[in-house]
Amino acid sequence: MLFTRPHFIFILSLSATVLMSTVTSFAAGRTYKSTKEDMPEERELCRFEKLMRSPEGNTCVYARQSGGNKVFVGIDQLTKCVVEFQCKVE
């Protein structure tokens, strides 16, 4: 007998592993999106107003173009506030 039982099992599992890794899958996938993702979010311009400093980190305060509630963005000590950005409409 050329191979013993453990050798045969090892060679068989090794061959199966090699064959499985070389086989290409032809299954088609489909990604579903909710209807909320299809609708663009309304945005407005938010402009930098002031920087509030604290030991934990800084907070950038932005005024909305529409005059609504202020937008607060927390940042670390080394980051600078962005002058303006598009924020979500309330």
N, C-alpha and C positions, 0 to 999 in steps of 0.2 A: 504494500500500500504506500503510495507516494506521499499523501498528506494524512496527518492525523485529524481527528475530529475538530480540535480547537483551531488548527491551521486552516482547515476548510471553512469554518465559520468566520474566521478573521478575513480570509480572502473574499468570501462571498459578501460580507458586509462592506468591505473596502470597495469592491466592484459596484455594489449598489449605490454607495455614496458618490462615487465618480460619475456613474450614469445619471443619478438624480441631479447633480450639479451642472451637467452639460445640457439637460433637457430644457428647452425654452417653453415658457408658458404662453399660450395663445388666448387666454381668457380676457375678455374685454371688461373693463370696469366702467362704472357710471357714477358720477358725482352729482348729488342732488343739492340744490341750493334753495333756501327758503325764499319766499316772495319778498321779504324785507330786504334781502341782500340785493335784489334787482332794482329796488327803488333808491336813487341817490339821496344821500342825506343833505338837508339844507344847511348851508354854511354861511357865516357872516364874518366880517373882519373884526379881529380883536387886536387893539393897540396897547402897547406897554404904557402903564401909568406910573407905577412905583415899585420899589424893591423893599421888602420887609426883611430885616436881618434877625436871626436868632442863633443861639449856640448849636442847635440841632441841624440847622440848614436854612437856606434863604427861601423866600416865597416871592414869586413874581406876581404882580397884580395887573390884570388887563381889563380895559374898558371895552364893552361891546359896542359895535357900530350902531346897533338899534337902541342903545341906552339901557338895556336890561341889567340883570345882575352881573356883578364883577366876576371875572374868572381868575382863580387862584391856582398857580402851578408851583409845586414844591421842587426845589433844585438843591444840589449840594453847594458847599462853600466855594468851590473853584469854577462853577459853571456860570456863564453870563446869561441874562435874560434875552430872549428873542424880541426884536422890536415890534413885529406884528406877525400874526398867523391867522389861518382860517379856523374858527371854532364853530361848534354845532349851535344851531339856532335853538333857543329855549321854546 
